[in-house]
Amino acid sequence: MIFFKKSFKNSIMFLVLLGLLLGTLLTIISPVSGTPVTLSKSTNAHFPDTSKSTLQYTFRVTRDEEDTPEIHYSIDEITYDPYARFLDFWVDDINILNTTFSNDKTGVITTDRLRTLGTHTVKIQIYSGAYSDGCYALNYLKLDNIDFDYNVEKIAFLIYQDYDPRWEYYRTSGIITSNEIDDYCDILEADGYSTYVYQSPSSWISIIGFLDYLEDEDSIVLLYIPGHGYYTGADSRVQINFGLNIYSDDLRTEIDKLESKRICVFIDACQSGGFKDDLEKDGVTVITSNDYTHSSRAVCWPWIYSAYPMFSRRFFNNIFTTEPFGNELNYMDDYNTFRYVRDYYSWSYGFGSFKAMHSFFGP
């Protein structure tokens, strides 16, 4: 999904997350000279070894075009696969191409389904006969005769329990201070988000209800919740106040009420893997700092009233980073930031499900 930002709406470069459905990795795409969209990097755009592998790309059209929209594509065989593969293209759940192929495959598809105003999704699906991991890569994708919308509302909600350094509350209070939350808000606001912060709330369902009021089908939504966590055996929970927890299955009920198809839920808590399972669906990216059984880590300095979860700190500090790309400032999207942080900490068993077809951070 194209990453839209008010503060960068006149820029010609946008990082985009090609979402993963059933195991597909990501690639970076960028608009070039107006309306066409072309892949600028293809090395990670692999269709992995699963029965159905899907790349999805979602965008918003601002006006009708006189010419018929075109989808130009090129799929390269990067590992030998002796079996014929099925190739499907879908636009808004309507199949516009169904064919078989082997080796490399290129083509141009014309379709009026991308002409109308509003949000559209192009889905590319390869299935059957996988011979080895990542046999094929989407090497080139160009959408032509389409006018894109780069001005979309971005909303971030941060819900947390404030850290209390007093010994009697030390292990039951929050794992993050308001100063740390403020730092994250500064990063998000610099990236075009409107931020809403809720410290130690008495209710969380009403907060999600307010988010539902603010967002619509075109909004970009980030929900960040750090806290103590526990896996019950059926779902995960995260504490946001003394005696007040958010359970993963209950959060799914509320997330289902949102209209946006560009939602990221980021849970930094022990044993938070159940959130990935319960929230996983098209249109929702889920990031958890750990799986079902492992603990997360936080740094607490009571004498200076400082506390922060290590996974979150490194995640937000590496959205804009010089690592691991070299000396120049680079932007890392949510997928690569997640992988970078998870791989950095040997104790982290973080889960990620990137099905929102959208990069939540980038230029």
CORZIWO-V872411 format. One record per residue. RES is the residue in three letters. SS is DSSP state (2 for helix, 1 for strand, 0 for the rest). PHI is phi in whole degrees, 0 to 359 (* if undefined). BURIAL is # if it has 24 or more other C-alpha atoms within 12 Angstrom, else .. Layout:
RES,SS,PHI,BURIAL + RES,SS,PHI,BURIAL
This chain:
MET,0,*,# + ILE,1,296,# + PHE,0,269,# + PHE,0,262,# + LYS,0,218,# + LYS,0,298,. + SER,0,289,. + PHE,0,235,. + LYS,0,293,. + ASN,0,265,. + SER,0,286,. + ILE,0,263,. + MET,0,242,# + PHE,0,226,# + LEU,0,276,# + VAL,1,231,# + LEU,0,264,# + LEU,0,275,# + GLY,1,294,# + LEU,1,252,# + LEU,1,241,# + LEU,0,61,# + GLY,0,103,# + THR,0,275,# + LEU,0,274,# + LEU,0,247,# + THR,0,215,# + ILE,1,249,# + ILE,1,230,# + SER,1,212,# + PRO,1,291,# + VAL,0,232,. + SER,0,45,. + GLY,0,102,. + THR,0,277,# + PRO,0,297,# + VAL,1,238,# + THR,1,229,# + LEU,1,296,# + SER,1,258,. + LYS,1,209,. + SER,0,234,# + THR,0,296,. + ASN,0,255,# + ALA,0,272,# + HIS,1,270,# + PHE,1,269,# + PRO,0,285,# + ASP,0,278,# + THR,0,223,# + SER,0,293,. + LYS,1,221,# + SER,1,245,# + THR,1,226,# + LEU,1,250,# + GLN,1,235,# + TYR,1,221,# + THR,1,243,# + PHE,1,207,# + ARG,1,241,# + VAL,1,266,# + THR,0,262,. + ARG,0,202,. + ASP,0,289,. + GLU,0,254,. + GLU,0,290,. + ASP,0,275,. + THR,0,288,. + PRO,0,301,# + GLU,1,234,# + ILE,1,245,# + HIS,1,261,# + TYR,1,214,# + SER,1,214,# + ILE,1,243,# + ASP,1,254,# + GLU,1,277,# + ILE,0,255,# + THR,0,223,. + TYR,0,303,. + ASP,0,224,. + PRO,0,282,. + TYR,0,258,. + ALA,0,290,. + ARG,1,242,# + PHE,1,273,# + LEU,1,234,# + ASP,1,236,# + PHE,1,246,# + TRP,1,235,# + VAL,1,236,# + ASP,0,52,. + ASP,0,69,. + ILE,1,253,. + ASN,1,286,. + ILE,1,248,# + LEU,1,206,# + ASN,1,219,. + THR,1,206,. + THR,1,247,. + PHE,1,201,# + SER,0,215,# + ASN,0,62,. + ASP,0,271,# + LYS,1,213,# + THR,1,228,. + GLY,1,177,. + VAL,1,229,. + ILE,1,244,# + THR,1,256,# + THR,0,205,# + ASP,2,282,# + ARG,2,291,# + LEU,2,265,# + ARG,0,280,# + THR,0,285,# + LEU,0,295,. + GLY,1,116,. + THR,1,267,# + HIS,1,230,# + THR,1,234,# + VAL,1,258,# + LYS,1,238,# + ILE,1,245,# + GLN,1,231,# + ILE,1,240,# + TYR,1,206,# + SER,0,77,# + GLY,0,77,# + ALA,0,297,# + TYR,0,256,# + SER,0,207,. + ASP,0,294,. + GLY,0,66,# + CYS,0,294,# + TYR,1,232,# + ALA,1,229,# + LEU,1,283,# + ASN,1,272,# + TYR,1,206,# + LEU,1,221,# + LYS,1,227,# + LEU,1,253,# + ASP,1,242,# + ASN,0,63,# + ILE,0,228,# + ASP,0,251,# + PHE,1,265,# + ASP,0,257,# + TYR,0,254,# + ASN,0,238,# + VAL,0,234,# + GLU,0,294,# + LYS,1,241,# + ILE,1,234,# + ALA,1,236,# + PHE,1,249,# + LEU,1,240,# + ILE,1,241,# + TYR,1,203,# + GLN,0,261,# + ASP,1,291,# + TYR,0,287,# + ASP,0,240,# + PRO,0,283,# + ARG,0,296,. + TRP,0,303,. + GLU,0,291,. + TYR,0,244,. + TYR,0,306,. + ARG,0,269,. + THR,0,243,# + SER,0,277,# + GLY,0,288,# + ILE,0,246,# + ILE,1,211,# + THR,0,261,# + SER,2,295,# + ASN,2,297,. + GLU,2,294,# + ILE,2,301,# + ASP,2,300,. + ASP,2,297,. + TYR,2,294,# + CYS,2,298,# + ASP,2,300,. + ILE,2,296,# + LEU,2,294,# + GLU,2,293,# + ALA,2,295,. + ASP,0,264,# + GLY,0,98,# + TYR,0,275,# + SER,1,270,# + THR,1,254,# + TYR,1,229,# + VAL,1,247,# + TYR,1,231,# + GLN,1,261,# + SER,0,46,# + PRO,0,289,# + SER,0,271,. + SER,0,212,. + TRP,0,248,# + ILE,2,295,. + SER,2,294,. + ILE,2,294,# + ILE,2,294,# + GLY,2,297,. + PHE,2,292,. + LEU,2,300,# + ASP,2,300,# + TYR,2,295,. + LEU,2,282,# + GLU,0,273,# + ASP,0,218,. + GLU,0,295,# + ASP,0,260,# + SER,0,287,# + ILE,1,254,# + VAL,1,236,# + LEU,1,238,# + LEU,1,241,# + TYR,1,245,# + ILE,1,224,# + PRO,1,260,# + GLY,0,164,# + HIS,0,291,# + GLY,1,228,# + TYR,1,202,# + TYR,1,259,# + THR,0,277,. + GLY,0,103,. + ALA,0,242,. + ASP,0,206,# + SER,1,254,# + ARG,1,224,# + VAL,1,227,# + GLN,1,275,# + ILE,1,240,# + ASN,1,191,# + PHE,0,301,# + GLY,0,77,. + LEU,1,244,# + ASN,1,238,# + ILE,1,256,# + TYR,1,267,# + SER,2,297,# + ASP,2,290,# + ASP,2,291,# + LEU,2,295,# + ARG,2,301,# + THR,2,301,. + GLU,2,284,# + ILE,2,297,# + ASP,0,297,. + LYS,0,277,. + LEU,0,282,# + GLU,0,273,. + SER,0,300,# + LYS,0,250,# + ARG,0,230,# + ILE,1,240,# + CYS,1,242,# + VAL,1,248,# + PHE,1,242,# + ILE,1,247,# + ASP,1,249,# + ALA,0,199,# + CYS,0,298,# + GLN,0,49,# + SER,0,267,# + GLY,2,300,# + GLY,2,297,# + PHE,2,295,# + LYS,2,298,# + ASP,2,294,# + ASP,2,284,# + LEU,2,264,# + GLU,0,296,# + LYS,1,194,# + ASP,0,301,# + GLY,0,93,# + VAL,1,233,# + THR,1,264,# + VAL,1,238,# + ILE,1,237,# + THR,1,236,# + SER,0,283,# + ASN,0,205,# + ASP,0,269,# + TYR,0,278,# + THR,0,244,# + HIS,0,262,# + SER,0,265,# + SER,0,268,# + ARG,0,233,# + ALA,1,226,# + VAL,1,254,# + CYS,1,232,# + TRP,1,236,. + PRO,2,301,. + TRP,2,288,. + ILE,2,241,. + TYR,0,48,. + SER,1,226,. + ALA,1,203,# + TYR,1,201,# + PRO,1,285,# + MET,2,295,# + PHE,2,296,# + SER,2,296,# + ARG,2,303,# + ARG,2,289,# + PHE,2,299,# + PHE,2,292,# + ASN,2,286,# + ASN,0,248,# + ILE,0,295,# + PHE,1,247,# + THR,1,210,# + THR,0,260,. + GLU,0,258,. + PRO,0,264,. + PHE,0,265,. + GLY,0,131,. + ASN,0,268,. + GLU,0,274,. + LEU,0,295,. + ASN,1,231,. + TYR,1,258,# + MET,0,252,# + ASP,0,284,# + ASP,2,296,# + TYR,2,295,# + ASN,2,291,# + THR,2,296,# + PHE,2,303,# + ARG,2,297,# + TYR,2,297,# + VAL,2,289,# + ARG,2,299,# + ASP,2,287,. + TYR,2,289,. + TYR,0,261,. + SER,0,293,. + TRP,0,271,. + SER,0,273,# + TYR,0,243,# + GLY,0,300,# + PHE,1,252,# + GLY,1,218,# + SER,1,230,# + PHE,1,258,# + LYS,0,245,# + ALA,0,272,# + MET,0,51,# + HIS,0,198,# + SER,0,265,# + PHE,0,275,# + PHE,0,222,# + GLY,0,159,# + PRO,0,283,#
